[in-house]
Amino acid sequence: MSLSYIFKRLLGMVPLLLGVSLILFGVLHLAPGGPLDVYADNPSVTQEALDQMKRAFGLDQPLPVQYFRWVTAFFQGEWGYSIRTSQPVMEEVLARIPATLMLSGSAFFLALLVALPLGILSATRRYTGVDYFITLMSFLGISMPVFWLALMLQLLFAVQWRVLPSAGMQTIGDGSLPDLLRHLVLPVFILAFASVAGWSRYMRSSMVEILSQDYIRTARAKGVSARRVTYSHAFRNALIPVVTVVALDSAAILSGAVITETIFAWPGLGRLFIDSMNGRDYPVLMALLMVGSFALVLSNLIADLAYSLIDPRIRYD
Amino acid sequence: MTDTLKRSPASRKRPEGFWPTLIARFLKHKLAVLGLVVLIILGLLAIFAPFLAPYTFDGQDASIIGQPQPPSAKHWMGTDQLGRDAFTRVLYGARISLMVGLFSALLATFLGTLVGALSGYYRGWTDAVLMRVTDVVLCIPLLPLIILLSGILRPSVTLLIAIVGSLSWMGTARLVRSQFLSLREREFVEASRALGGGDNRVMFRHILPNALGPIIVSTTLSVGGTIMLESALSFLGLGVQPPTPTWGNLLNYASQWLTGAPWLAIFPGLMILITVLAVNFLGDGLRDAFDPRN
């Protein structure tokens, strides 16, 4: 893997993101209602004032002109101002990133820590009770409406037993770390839950396939211990397809955070998204969707690069 | 003659032909059969809800308005604050939830099959353009976009189906494309073309039926995804609007009563879980039946 390859791939992201921006801009502007709808019902805002705002925001220009002006500005880092709060959009977005990263990052690592061992256990104990149990559980996990599970956990832990806070990031006036961790438990568990079932299935089927290979039989025949066969011969090779899925899903965790953050009133990007939607705050919405697709494109690239890092047989030039 | 047949149990036991073999393989998958049975029951309950439900879905019992009542002999799943029977509303909720799930998955399959078939059959620049578009759509964070569109448009059931369906076709398109790419090189396709079959005939009468297995499997599995998506949207208050009950908006309502009336939250969610679980078992069984190597 060379630097020029990475550079080439980074360049390849530009047309993709341009395509995404065109679709998003088109969809949002063809939908009925516009960014000034919030003022439409307000009797103290006159028609002249509305027209003036339209001109000021450039909303009286033809759509292609609006798109061109927006996209050139956006890619230069000029993300405009929020209609709702009048703050620069970039500041609004950046301010929410740490909360979301804390939530989805913890969920990501928790999901990995649970899913990989479960998959290995299931594969090495294939067709035993343990395997059937894990398989059944993962079917339950894939089919679980996580927002409902979130409600049930809130009901148990916050309402019935009162051991965990039901929502928010901090108790007011208590900025301590234990308090933050207590608030993290439920949303992180819920967000991780959705990924564990899928990932452990992938780990299992990949591991099963590797364990039936000739070189595994050779290793066993040479007298290598079962533990060593599993962890140093099979595990690394089984990881290759899993890494791709995990990297691709890491951006999906970010999307899933929209629902989780809404349920648990977590002050991250997802909440900002819902708040901006309710306020018809188009500049912020466009910026958030673009950040989301940037994360998706980046996760694709990381999946490819990680692939070649783990498996030296794969080379990109 | 009959004697020789009786003496070879192998030829008697093994069903012949494509469909009997398929059905025999499917029936061996106990959980998949269970899933199918559950789905048929749920479908019948949904269709006949007006006859089965003990009350009307917006009928209120004036004597108990104001406070949700816990489950009792009269109201199996309790009542909500407006004195409406929760069991009736869950039953009616099945109608919308199943309909949105099924029809948006079918719409997605239709679009995906069309894109994939054109792409894989014509190749060249048609393929290049369609696949670049697919790549770009795959780079959009779809859950937020669907949430946003529902939030802006406040969709009717039909529009909701259109939104969900028109943004979930990409997987099917890639799948169908790869099927078409390999099937179009086979002899029977050449034969059909030599006999004067036009593009449409070759594509949809000859190639498509051979790609049907994987398409059916992916449609089935995506019904689970679309039911979940509709529930999530309605749960956020963005999907189907009350008073029409769906499992998602029943949960939205229940979340405000979590402390006082937890039973309202338990049943709709349980129904979603059971339905999606049944769909996933069914899809898994169909996959094994269509592709025994797996």
HADDOCK unambig.tbl for C-alpha pairs under 7 A between the chains (distance, minus, plus):
assign (segid A and resid 16 and name CA) (segid B and resid 136 and name CA) 5.65 0.50 0.50
assign (segid A and resid 19 and name CA) (segid B and resid 136 and name CA) 6.00 0.50 0.50
assign (segid A and resid 20 and name CA) (segid B and resid 136 and name CA) 5.80 0.50 0.50
assign (segid A and resid 20 and name CA) (segid B and resid 137 and name CA) 6.85 0.50 0.50
assign (segid A and resid 20 and name CA) (segid B and resid 139 and name CA) 6.89 0.50 0.50
assign (segid A and resid 20 and name CA) (segid B and resid 140 and name CA) 6.30 0.50 0.50
assign (segid A and resid 139 and name CA) (segid B and resid 277 and name CA) 6.89 0.50 0.50
assign (segid A and resid 140 and name CA) (segid B and resid 277 and name CA) 6.53 0.50 0.50
assign (segid A and resid 143 and name CA) (segid B and resid 273 and name CA) 5.77 0.50 0.50
assign (segid A and resid 143 and name CA) (segid B and resid 276 and name CA) 5.19 0.50 0.50
assign (segid A and resid 143 and name CA) (segid B and resid 277 and name CA) 5.05 0.50 0.50
assign (segid A and resid 144 and name CA) (segid B and resid 273 and name CA) 5.33 0.50 0.50
assign (segid A and resid 145 and name CA) (segid B and resid 228 and name CA) 6.42 0.50 0.50
assign (segid A and resid 145 and name CA) (segid B and resid 272 and name CA) 6.88 0.50 0.50
assign (segid A and resid 145 and name CA) (segid B and resid 273 and name CA) 6.34 0.50 0.50
assign (segid A and resid 148 and name CA) (segid B and resid 269 and name CA) 5.68 0.50 0.50
assign (segid A and resid 151 and name CA) (segid B and resid 255 and name CA) 6.96 0.50 0.50
assign (segid A and resid 155 and name CA) (segid B and resid 258 and name CA) 6.56 0.50 0.50
assign (segid A and resid 159 and name CA) (segid B and resid 259 and name CA) 6.41 0.50 0.50
assign (segid A and resid 255 and name CA) (segid B and resid 141 and name CA) 6.67 0.50 0.50
assign (segid A and resid 255 and name CA) (segid B and resid 143 and name CA) 6.31 0.50 0.50
assign (segid A and resid 255 and name CA) (segid B and resid 144 and name CA) 6.48 0.50 0.50
assign (segid A and resid 277 and name CA) (segid B and resid 148 and name CA) 6.49 0.50 0.50
assign (segid A and resid 277 and name CA) (segid B and resid 151 and name CA) 6.85 0.50 0.50
assign (segid A and resid 289 and name CA) (segid B and resid 141 and name CA) 6.76 0.50 0.50
assign (segid A and resid 292 and name CA) (segid B and resid 141 and name CA) 5.82 0.50 0.50
assign (segid A and resid 293 and name CA) (segid B and resid 139 and name CA) 5.39 0.50 0.50
assign (segid A and resid 293 and name CA) (segid B and resid 140 and name CA) 5.05 0.50 0.50
assign (segid A and resid 293 and name CA) (segid B and resid 141 and name CA) 5.61 0.50 0.50
assign (segid A and resid 296 and name CA) (segid B and resid 139 and name CA) 5.89 0.50 0.50
assign (segid A and resid 297 and name CA) (segid B and resid 139 and name CA) 6.08 0.50 0.50
